[in-house]
Every structure is written in structure tokens, then in C-alpha cells.
Amino acid sequence: MRPQEIIATKRDGKALSDDDIVAFIDGVCDGTWADYQITALVMAMFIRGLNRREQYSITGAMLNSGTIMDFSDIDAPKGDKHSTGGVGDKTSLLIAPLAAACGVAVPMISGRGLGHTGGTLDKLESIPGFNVNLSFANFKKVLKKCGFALAGQTNEIAPADKKIYALRDATSTVPYIPLIVASIMSKKLAEGLDALVLDVKTGTGAFIPKYAETLKLAKSLCETGKTFGVNTKAIITEMNQPLGKYVGNALEVFECLKLLRGEGEEEMKPSLDLSVELTATLLVQCKIAGTMENARDKIRRALATGEALERFRKNVELQGGDPKICDKPEMLLTKGLTEVKVFAESSGYIADVDSLAIGSMVGEIGGGRQKAEDKVDHAVGYACIRMIGDRVQAGDEIGIIYCRKNQAAKVTDRLRGAYKVSREITRTTKLIRAVV
């Protein structure tokens, strides 16, 4: 069937057959569908919708457009975690070494930041020399030697998704649940996993801020994982304030190393708490632990003995980075940045923090990208000194912006109003909202 006929089918609100979808994905990969035709069909899907069968079909076709990794010769359960993206969300850098230290092999294919959310690959590239562009052979070698590997999507992994996602981003068709599910799961299913835990964010700093829509996404992701034979669980977590202390690539790696070294500050605790819960879920899914409490005990031992830190050190070394950062995390911090302090404008309790404003500000000063080809300034970022529920006096320091000298004036205005202070405690945060 010609592209025009398939496009017309969905334009008119009819369901696409499995053959239609395979023809579409084949056309994306072999170049017989032009970009404008791909965009036209994606826009028709966005407006007219996809039913469950169509969603599973497009997920399977995107998955089979590339290589499915074979780790059958690795004698350990294979598990991974995926987050839908948030501000200060750095848990992948903790979960991978924690899970590996407890006996799970973690083949983690990660992405780059776009818009107000950060990307694991950008964080990793703030480590001097760290290589995220691994061939499958090298990826597997790293995985075997230290228990986890962290790399970007290659042309062999769900190549149809790579092309379609770029066009969706350019045409404002990203926030549609069936296409989000197909994009996420086609990449994760290609990792040859036994278990997958999903961190689905909700709140002001999340990709999908409304809880009802977040719950719908979480259920759809889990159903798709089950359909394709992967033990999948989703945890819905709050993103109504940045996670942990730091937002920004090098700063977030610094925070993770401090936590792995047992030197974390109070403001960093949410990053560790959430990482422990997600890792524990993965251990139970992989039958490494029988209960969540037993899993948490194993994770605490991996932290206390330094085994998780050593896994991280070995991974950095294997992927070309400088392992000395594990002994001296301060090596990651760039000297000479301008520090702009943010002060409370009134006395009371912090009632709300606009995560979207903070994430957007960090992106605006170079810590993120608006277009895929944008360069990233790994050094800049933000420190959250006070959190929701904290009592403050007018004039108290509640945050610090780390930026280049010429950016100081504009970022102060950018964050004005990001914090709301109330005379009474109006609400407290609950990091984990639901388990699906």
C-alpha cells in the first residue's frame, strides 16, 4: 500500500492494520517514506488516536526494526530502570551500580536531555573522557566486567524510533501516550531484559504533569511490557520540586558520588531514597530478594561496604573516564562560575517550588538543550537549599544558581516567583505516589 493510502486511513479515523504499520516502519527505516509523509501519519495518529492493538503493533514493529540484544551468556538476571524525565532526576547513576552490586546485570540504554529535563548521557559526559558511544561488543564487554553498562541508542537499536522521535519533537506530537509507550518500550525491550522498573513522573516538573494522565501512562507501559514478556512495574513519583539537591549535569554526578561515598547531605536524601526504592523493586522482580525490606538491606550493605562505589569506579574506567573522580568528586566542579543566590521574599513555609521554572532556567544558561544539536555546558546548574515544607525567614538563602558571568542578570529574573511561601504549612510532599 502506498504511503498516501495509509495516511488517508488514519486521517479518516480508521484503525491501521498490522501490515499498514509494518509498511510504515519499514518505510521509515529504508527511506521510502519522506519526512513529510512520516510527519503526516504521526500527526494523524496524534489527532485521531491509536487503539491498543495498534499501539502494540507499532511497538513491535519499532522493536523489530533493529537488533534485539542477546545477553543469554551472562549468568545473572537482566534488569533496567527507565524514567520519564524530571528536574534533578539522577537516579540512573545510583541504581545501576547499586543493582549490579546486588547481582543484577544492568544493560542501560539512556538518552539525552531535551527541554527542561536532564539526560543521563549528558550527565555521564561531564565525567572527563567518559564514552557513551559504545558498539554492542564493547557494551557487552563492560556489562560482563562490572555488572552494568551505560550508553546511548545506536543505529542498531530501534532505529525507527530514533527517526520518528526527532520528527515528533519538531512537530509538537510528543505528548501522546501510545506513541510515548511505543518509543520507550521499543528501546527497553531491545535490551533483552528479564525485568524493568519504570519511574513515571507526575507534577509541575514532569513531562506529563496531570496525575490522571500519568497513571494512564504507567498502566499502558506495564501492560505493554507484560504483552512482550518482560516483568514490568511502574512507580509514580512526584516532580513538584527538583529531586535532591542539585540540578545540572556535573553537579548531579557530584551528588551521586557523594551519596555512594556515604557523604550525602540532608538535601540529597530524596535522590538516595528514591534510588533505593527503585533498585529494591528491581531486586524483587529479578528474584534476588524475596521482599522489599530484604532488598533494601542488601542495598544498604552494598553502600556501607563500598561495593556500589567500586562498581561505579570500574564502570567509569571501562568506559574511558577518569576513575579518580570517585576519590575526589570535587574534580567535577568547575571553578570560576558565578554564584547567584536566591533569597526568600517573605517569611513562612515553602509551599511550592516551580520545578519547570528551575529546569528551564538551567537549560537557558546552557545546562540543557532546546534542539537536539545544541551544545551543553556541563558545569552550570542550580542547588536547592530549601525544600517544600521548610520554614524560612525573609532574606534566607533558598537556592544558588551556578552560571557564567554574563548570565547572572537574566537568571535572577527567571527564578523570581519560582518559590511560593505560605504562613502555614499547606502541604507536604510524598515522593512515591503509587505503584502500578
C-alpha positions in Angstrom: 0.0 0.0 0.0 1.3 3.5 -0.9 2.1 6.0 2.0 -0.7 8.2 0.8 -3.3 5.4 1.3 -2.0 4.6 4.8 -2.0 8.3 5.8 -5.6 8.6 4.5 -6.8 5.6 6.5 -5.7 7.2 9.8 -6.7 10.7 8.6 -10.2 9.4 8.3 -10.2 8.0 11.8 -9.9 4.3 10.8 -7.6 1.7 12.5 -4.4 0.8 10.7 -3.8 -2.9 10.1 -0.6 -4.6 11.3 0.5 -4.7 7.7 0.0 -1.0 7.4 2.1 -0.3 10.5 4.9 -2.7 9.3 4.9 -0.9 5.9 5.2 2.4 7.7 8.1 1.4 9.9 9.9 -0.3 7.0 9.5 2.9 5.0 10.9 5.0 7.9 14.0 2.7 8.0 14.7 2.3 4.3 13.9 5.9 3.3 11.0 5.2 1.0 8.8 7.4 3.2 9.7 11.1 3.1 9.9 13.1 6.3 6.7 15.0 5.4 4.9 11.7 4.9 6.1 10.3 8.3 5.1 13.6 9.9 1.7 13.5 8.3 0.9 10.0 9.6 2.3 10.8 13.1 0.1 13.9 13.2 -2.9 11.8 12.1 -2.2 9.3 14.9 -1.9 12.1 17.4 -5.2 13.6 16.4 -7.2 10.5 15.5 -5.7 8.2 18.1 -4.4 4.6 18.2 -6.2 1.7 19.8 -4.4 -0.9 22.0 -3.8 -3.3 19.1 -2.3 -0.5 17.0 -0.1 0.6 19.9 1.2 -3.0 20.5 1.7 -3.3 16.7 3.7 -0.1 16.3 5.8 -1.0 19.4 6.6 -4.5 18.0 7.4 -3.0 14.5 9.8 -0.4 16.0 11.4 -3.0 18.2 12.0 -5.4 15.3 13.3 -2.5 13.1 16.7 -3.1 14.8 18.7 -5.5 16.8 17.5 -7.2 20.0 20.4 -7.6 22.3 21.4 -11.1 23.4 22.8 -11.4 26.9 21.9 -15.1 27.3 25.6 -15.9 28.1 25.6 -13.6 31.1 24.7 -15.7 34.2 22.7 -13.1 36.0 19.1 -11.7 35.7 19.0 -8.7 33.4 17.1 -5.7 34.7 16.9 -2.0 33.9 15.1 1.2 35.0 13.7 4.0 32.9 12.4 7.4 33.9 10.0 9.6 32.0 12.3 12.5 32.9 12.4 15.1 35.6 14.3 18.0 37.1 17.3 16.9 39.0 16.4 13.2 38.3 19.8 11.5 38.6 18.7 8.1 39.9 20.1 6.1 37.0 23.6 6.9 38.2 22.8 5.3 41.5 20.5 2.5 40.5 23.0 0.9 38.0 25.9 0.4 40.4 23.5 -0.5 43.4 21.7 -3.2 41.4 25.0 -4.5 39.9 26.5 -4.8 43.4 23.5 -6.9 44.4 23.7 -9.3 41.4 21.6 -7.8 38.6 23.2 -7.2 35.2 22.0 -3.7 34.0 22.3 -3.0 30.3 21.1 0.6 30.4 20.4 2.4 27.1 19.9 6.1 28.0 19.0 9.3 26.3 20.0 13.0 26.2 18.2 15.9 27.9 15.7 17.9 25.9 13.8 21.0 27.1 13.6 21.3 30.9 14.5 17.7 31.8 18.1 16.4 32.0 19.5 13.4 30.2 21.7 10.6 31.7 24.1 10.7 28.7 24.8 14.4 29.3 25.4 13.8 33.0 27.9 11.0 32.1 29.7 13.1 29.6 30.5 15.6 32.3 33.0 13.0 33.5 36.3 13.7 31.7 36.8 11.1 28.9 33.6 9.1 29.6 32.4 7.4 26.4 28.7 6.8 25.9 29.0 5.7 22.2 29.7 2.0 22.6 29.4 -0.7 20.0 27.3 -3.7 21.1 30.5 -5.8 21.5 32.1 -3.1 23.8 28.8 -2.6 25.6 28.6 -6.3 26.4 32.2 -6.4 27.5 31.7 -3.6 30.0 28.5 -5.2 31.2 30.3 -8.5 31.9 33.2 -6.8 33.7 31.4 -4.5 36.1 27.7 -5.6 36.0 26.3 -2.5 34.2 26.9 -0.5 31.1 25.6 2.9 30.2 25.4 4.0 26.6 23.3 5.9 24.0 20.9 4.5 21.5 22.8 3.2 18.4 21.6 2.9 14.8 21.1 -0.8 15.6 18.6 -0.3 18.5 15.1 0.6 17.4 16.3 2.9 14.5 12.7 3.7 13.5 12.1 5.2 16.9 15.2 7.4 16.6 13.9 8.9 13.4 10.3 9.2 14.4 11.1 10.8 17.8 13.1 13.5 16.2 10.2 14.4 13.9 7.7 14.2 16.8 9.8 16.6 18.8 9.9 19.0 15.8 6.2 18.9 15.2 4.8 19.0 18.8 3.4 15.5 18.7 5.5 14.1 21.6 2.8 14.1 24.4 0.6 11.3 23.2 0.6 8.2 25.4 0.5 5.4 22.8 3.5 7.0 20.9 5.3 7.6 24.2 4.8 3.9 25.2 6.0 2.7 21.8 9.1 4.9 21.9 10.1 3.9 25.5 9.3 0.2 25.2 10.8 -0.4 21.8 14.2 0.6 23.2 13.9 -1.1 26.5 12.6 -4.4 25.1 15.6 -4.4 22.7 17.8 -4.8 25.8 16.8 -8.4 26.3 15.6 -7.8 29.8 14.0 -10.1 32.4 12.7 -7.2 34.4 12.0 -3.5 34.0 11.1 -0.8 36.6 9.7 2.5 35.4 9.8 5.8 37.2 6.9 7.7 35.9 7.0 11.3 37.0 4.0 13.5 37.8 3.7 17.1 38.8 4.9 20.6 37.7 8.3 19.4 36.6 7.1 16.2 34.8 6.7 15.7 31.1 3.0 14.8 31.9 2.0 17.0 34.9 -1.5 15.7 35.5 -1.7 12.7 37.8 -4.6 11.0 36.0 -2.7 11.1 32.7 0.5 9.9 34.5 -1.5 6.9 35.9 -2.8 6.1 32.4 0.8 6.2 31.0 2.1 3.9 33.8 -0.6 1.3 33.3 -0.1 1.4 29.5 3.7 0.9 29.9 3.2 -2.0 32.3 0.6 -3.7 30.0 2.9 -3.4 27.0 5.9 -4.8 29.0 3.7 -7.8 30.0 2.5 -8.3 26.5 6.1 -8.6 25.3 7.1 -11.0 28.1 9.0 -8.6 30.4 8.2 -8.4 34.1 7.4 -4.7 34.3 6.4 -2.5 37.3 5.9 1.3 37.3 6.3 3.6 40.3 4.6 7.0 40.0 6.8 9.6 41.7 6.3 13.3 42.4 8.1 16.0 40.5 6.6 19.1 42.2 10.1 20.1 43.2 13.6 19.1 41.9 14.8 15.7 43.1 17.7 16.0 45.6 20.0 19.0 46.0 21.5 19.7 42.5 20.2 20.3 39.0 22.8 20.3 36.3 25.0 17.7 34.7 28.3 17.7 36.6 26.6 18.8 39.8 24.3 15.8 39.7 27.2 13.4 39.1 28.9 15.0 42.1 25.8 14.5 44.2 25.6 10.8 43.2 29.3 10.2 44.1 28.8 11.9 47.5 25.9 9.5 48.2 27.9 6.5 47.0 30.7 7.5 49.3 28.3 7.9 52.3 28.9 11.7 52.4 25.5 12.9 51.3 23.9 16.0 52.7 20.3 16.2 54.0 19.1 17.9 50.8 20.5 14.9 48.8 18.5 12.4 50.7 15.4 12.2 48.3 17.8 11.2 45.5 19.1 8.2 47.5 15.6 7.3 49.0 14.1 7.0 45.5 17.1 5.2 44.1 16.9 2.6 46.9 13.1 2.0 46.3 13.5 1.6 42.6 16.5 -0.7 43.0 14.7 -2.7 45.6 11.8 -3.1 43.3 14.2 -4.4 40.6 15.8 -6.9 43.0 12.4 -8.3 43.9 11.4 -8.5 40.3 14.6 -10.4 39.5 14.2 -12.7 42.5 17.5 -11.5 44.0 15.4 -10.7 47.1 12.1 -12.1 48.4 10.8 -8.9 50.0 11.3 -5.2 49.6 12.8 -5.0 53.1 15.2 -7.8 52.3 16.1 -5.9 49.1 16.7 -2.7 51.0 19.0 -4.5 53.4 21.1 -5.8 50.5 21.3 -2.3 49.0 22.3 -0.7 52.3 25.1 -3.3 52.6 26.3 -2.5 49.1 26.5 1.1 50.1 28.1 0.5 53.5 30.8 -1.8 52.2 31.7 0.5 49.3 30.8 -2.2 46.7 28.5 0.1 44.8 31.1 2.8 44.7 33.7 0.3 43.4 31.2 -0.8 40.6 30.8 2.8 39.6 34.6 3.3 39.6 35.1 0.2 37.4 32.5 1.3 35.0 34.0 4.8 34.6 37.4 3.3 33.9 36.0 0.8 31.4 34.1 3.5 29.6 37.2 5.7 29.3 36.5 8.1 32.1 38.8 9.3 34.9 38.2 7.0 37.9 39.9 9.5 40.3 36.5 11.3 40.5 35.4 8.5 42.8 38.1 9.5 45.3 37.7 13.2 44.8 34.2 14.2 43.4 35.2 17.9 43.6 37.2 17.3 40.4 33.8 17.5 38.6 33.1 21.0 39.8 34.2 23.9 37.6 36.0 26.8 39.3 35.2 30.4 38.5 31.5 30.1 37.9 29.3 33.0 39.1 27.1 32.1 42.1 23.8 33.9 42.2 22.0 33.4 45.5 18.2 33.2 45.6 16.5 34.5 48.7 13.1 34.1 50.3 11.0 37.1 49.7 8.8 36.6 52.8 8.7 34.6 56.0 6.7 31.3 56.4 6.9 27.8 55.0 7.8 26.9 51.4 4.5 25.8 49.9 5.5 25.3 46.3 8.6 25.1 44.1 8.2 25.6 40.3 10.3 22.7 39.0 9.6 23.6 35.4 11.0 27.1 36.0 14.1 25.8 37.6 14.7 23.2 34.9 14.0 25.7 32.1 16.4 28.2 33.8 19.2 25.6 33.9 18.5 24.8 30.2 18.6 28.5 29.3 22.0 29.0 30.8 23.4 26.1 28.8 22.8 23.1 31.1 20.2 21.6 28.6 19.2 21.9 25.0 16.2 23.1 23.1 17.2 21.4 19.9 18.9 18.0 19.5 22.0 19.6 18.0 22.5 22.2 20.8 25.8 22.0 22.8 25.6 21.5 26.6 27.5 23.4 29.3 28.0 20.6 31.8 29.2 22.9 34.6 26.2 25.2 35.1 23.3 24.4 37.3 21.3 25.0 40.5 21.5 24.0 44.2 18.2 23.6 46.1 19.0 24.7 49.6 15.4 24.6 50.9 12.5 22.3 50.1 8.7 22.2 50.3 7.7 22.3 54.0 10.9 24.1 55.2 10.4 27.2 57.4 12.2 30.3 56.1 12.6 33.9 57.1 12.5 36.7 54.6 16.0 37.1 53.2 17.1 33.4 53.9 19.1 31.7 51.2 16.9 29.1 49.4 18.9 28.3 46.3 22.1 29.0 44.4 22.5 29.4 40.6 25.9 28.4 39.2 26.3 30.2 35.8 28.7 32.1 33.6 29.4 35.7 34.5 27.4 37.2 31.5 24.3 35.2 32.5 23.9 36.4 36.1 21.4 39.2 35.5 18.9 37.3 33.4 18.7 34.2 35.6 17.7 36.1 38.7 14.6 37.3 37.0 14.0 33.8 35.5 13.6 32.4 39.0 11.7 35.2 40.6 8.4 33.7 41.7 9.5 30.1 41.4 9.1 29.7 45.2 5.8 30.3 46.9 5.9 30.9 50.7 2.9 30.5 52.9 2.3 31.5 56.5 1.1 28.0 57.3 2.2 24.5 56.0 -0.2 23.9 53.2 1.0 20.5 52.1 3.9 18.2 52.4 5.5 16.2 49.6 5.1 12.5 49.1 7.9 11.2 46.9 6.1 7.9 45.8 2.5 8.4 44.8 1.6 5.0 43.6 2.9 1.6 42.4 1.4 0.1 39.2 
